[in-house]
């Protein structure tokens, strides 16, 4: 192959490489991070004192939904698009988030929400399937939740997960991942929940 042919091949390779890079850049630019919407909060939250949704957990052992898990006091931080769960009405207390006070009674040494002091100001965010849509997905803001032990000290349970919501039925279906390694458990324990504005028959 003579010098002229070598230069031609090199030029073509350079053009192809540049085209690929432009395409890759375009793909990266097109990937946009969706913004969470505050609009669904009008459906799933209320300004009423001690407001709480109806929360149920699917029990894999019995293959049935639990009774309502009480003490899920939901709150919204100012200027926030996230739904949180805190006991704003009682100082130095908490909530039974996803039934954690019950699930971890042995590690806590108590099943008292005031002693466990679980408070998560920002937990669930809403992402409509389209602009103005009444349905979409929800995501748990990944974080470690602090639980206070009755005898002193504390431990953390990691939370992550996602699901769907429907403002027409007023129901959130949620899959929650629990990282229980801090208490000798698994790094990913999956549990399913339903959060509803109204009582459900399951």
N, C-alpha and C positions, 0 to 999 in steps of 0.2 A: 504494500500500500504506500503510495507516494505521499509527500508532505501535504499536498493540496487536499487529498482525500482525508487524511488524518485531521486536518483543520476543520473540514466540513463535518466530520463525525463529532468532533469536540463541540462545535457550535450547536449542533442539534441536541446533544446531551445536555448542554447548558440551558437551552430553551426549555427542554422537557422538565428539568429540575426546577427551574424558576416557576413553571406553570403549576407543578405539584405543590410547591410552597405556597403559591397564591391561593390554590384551592384549599389547602389545609388552614390557612389564615381565615379564609371565607367561612369554612365550617366552624371554626372557633368563634368567630364574630356572631354567627347565626345562633349559637347556643346562648340563650338569654335566661337569666335567673328570674323566675316568676316572683312577683311581689305578693306577699300575703294580703288578704283582704279583711277589712274590719267589718264589712257589711253583714256577714252571717252572725256576728255577735249579737245583733238586734233580735235574732231568733233564739239563740241558745243561751243568752244571758238576761238577767233581770236585775233591776235596781232594788228589788224587795230585800229587806233585811233577812239574812241567813238563807238566801236563795240557794237551792241545790237541785241539780237535775236528778233524774232517776238513772242510777248506774247499776249495770248487771255484768257479771263475769261468767263466761262459759266454763264449766267444770269438766275437764277432760276425763276425770275419774268416773264421775256419775253420768257424764254425757248429757247434762241438763244445765240450764241457766240458773244461777243463784238467785236468791231473793234480792231485793234492792239493797245495795251497799250504801248505807247512810253516811252522813257527815262529809259530803262532797260539796263544800261551800265554794262556789265559783266566783271569781273576781276578774276584773280587767284593769290592768295598770293604766294610768293616764297616758294618752297618746300611743296606746299599744294596739297591735292587731292580734295579740295572743290572749287566749283564755287561760287563766291561772286558777289555782285552787289554794286558798288561804283562809284561815279563820280570822277574818278582820274584826269580828264582833267580840272575840274573847282574847284578851291580852295573854301572851305567853302560852298559847295553845296551838292547835293544828287541825288537820283534816285526816280522814281515812282514805287517802288517795289510792284509787284502784284496789282498795281493801288491804293495803300494805300493813296496817296496824294489826289486822287479823292474820294475814299471811306470815308475818314475822314476829308473832307474839312470843315465841320461845326465845328468839334473839333479843327482843326488847325487854323481856321480863314483865310485860304488861300488855293489855289490849286497850289502853286508855289513850285517846287522841291527844289529850292535854299533856300527857307525859312524853309521848312520841314526838310531838312538836313538828309534824310534817307540814311545811308550807312551801309551795312552788308558785311564785308570782307569774311566771310565763311558761306555759307548757304546750298548748295546742294552737296551731295556726291553720287558717283556712285558705284554700286555693281554688277558686271557682273554675269549672271546666271551660267556661267562656265568659266574656264580659256580660254582666247582668244575669248570669245563670244562678239558679237556686240550688244547684248541685255541684259537687266537686270533691276534691281530696283534702284530707287533713294530715298534718305532720306533727309529730312530737318533737319539740326542741330538745335535741339530745343533751342530757345533763346527768350529773350525779345528785341524787336526792339524799339529804342528811336525815337520819332517824336517830332520835335520842334514846339511849338505854336508861331504864328506870334506875338501875344501880349506879349509873354514872358512865360518862363517855358517850360515844356515838359510832355509827357506821354508815356507809354510803351504799346505795343501790343505784346502779346506772339505769337510766331509762332512754329508750328510743322507740321508734315505731311510726306507723302511718295507718291511714284508713280512708273512709269516705264519709260525706255528710249529705243530707237532703233537707233543705229548709221546708219542703212540702210535708214530709212525714215528721220533721223535727227530730230526726235520729242521726246519731253519729255512730258508725261502726268502726271500731278501732282494734288494731293488733299491736300489742305492747310487748317490747322486748325488755326483760329484766336481767341486769348483770348482777348476779348474786355471789360473785367470787369473794367479796369482803366478808361473807359469813360462811365460807366454805362450800358455796354452791357453784352452779354452772355459769359460764360467761353469757349464755343466752337462753333464758327461759321465756318461752312465748306464751302469752295469754290473750284471749279475745274478750272484748268488752262492747257493750252497747250503752251509749249515753243518750237519754231521751228527755225532752221537755215534759212529756206526759208519761204516765205509768204504762208499762207494756205487759201484755200477757204472752209469756214465752214458753 
